[in-house]
C-alpha cells in the first residue's frame, strides 16, 4: 500500500482533520511567537536565552 493511500484510509473525517490541523498550526504559531519574544528579551538584556 502506498503511503498516501494509507493516510487517506486513516482519515475518517475531512472536517475533523481540518480542525485538528488548524489547532496544531495555531498552537505552533503561538509557541513560535512566545519563543521569539523570549529570544528578543534575552538578547536585549544581554543574557543567555537558556
QUILIN-V917201 format. One record per residue. RES is the residue in one letter. SS is DSSP state (H for helix, E for strand, C for the rest). PHI is phi in radians with two decimals (none if undefined). BURIAL is I if it has 9 or more other C-alpha atoms within 8 Angstrom, else O. Layout:
BEGIN
res=RES ss=SS phi=PHI burial=BURIAL
res=RES ss=SS phi=PHI burial=BURIAL
END
This chain:
BEGIN
res=X ss=C phi=none burial=O
res=X ss=C phi=-1.14 burial=O
res=X ss=H phi=-1.04 burial=O
res=X ss=H phi=-1.03 burial=O
res=X ss=H phi=-1.15 burial=O
res=X ss=H phi=-1.09 burial=I
res=X ss=H phi=-1.15 burial=O
res=X ss=H phi=-1.00 burial=O
res=X ss=H phi=-1.21 burial=O
res=X ss=H phi=-1.39 burial=O
res=X ss=C phi=-1.40 burial=O
res=X ss=C phi=-1.73 burial=O
res=X ss=C phi=-2.57 burial=O
res=X ss=H phi=-1.10 burial=O
res=X ss=H phi=-1.14 burial=O
res=X ss=H phi=-1.14 burial=O
res=X ss=H phi=-1.12 burial=I
res=X ss=H phi=-1.08 burial=O
res=X ss=H phi=-1.10 burial=O
res=X ss=H phi=-1.12 burial=O
res=X ss=H phi=-1.13 burial=O
res=X ss=H phi=-1.08 burial=O
res=X ss=H phi=-1.08 burial=O
res=X ss=H phi=-1.10 burial=O
res=X ss=H phi=-1.11 burial=O
res=X ss=H phi=-1.15 burial=O
res=X ss=H phi=-1.10 burial=O
res=X ss=H phi=-1.14 burial=O
res=X ss=H phi=-1.09 burial=O
res=X ss=H phi=-1.06 burial=O
res=X ss=H phi=-1.16 burial=O
res=X ss=H phi=-1.08 burial=O
res=X ss=H phi=-1.09 burial=O
res=X ss=H phi=-1.10 burial=O
res=X ss=H phi=-1.07 burial=O
res=X ss=H phi=-1.11 burial=O
res=X ss=H phi=-1.08 burial=O
res=X ss=H phi=-1.10 burial=I
res=X ss=H phi=-1.08 burial=I
res=X ss=H phi=-1.08 burial=O
res=X ss=H phi=-1.06 burial=O
res=X ss=H phi=-1.09 burial=I
res=X ss=H phi=-1.09 burial=I
res=X ss=H phi=-1.15 burial=O
res=X ss=H phi=-1.50 burial=O
res=X ss=C phi=1.24 burial=O
res=X ss=C phi=-2.10 burial=O
res=X ss=C phi=-1.11 burial=O
res=X ss=C phi=-1.21 burial=O
res=X ss=C phi=-2.15 burial=O
END
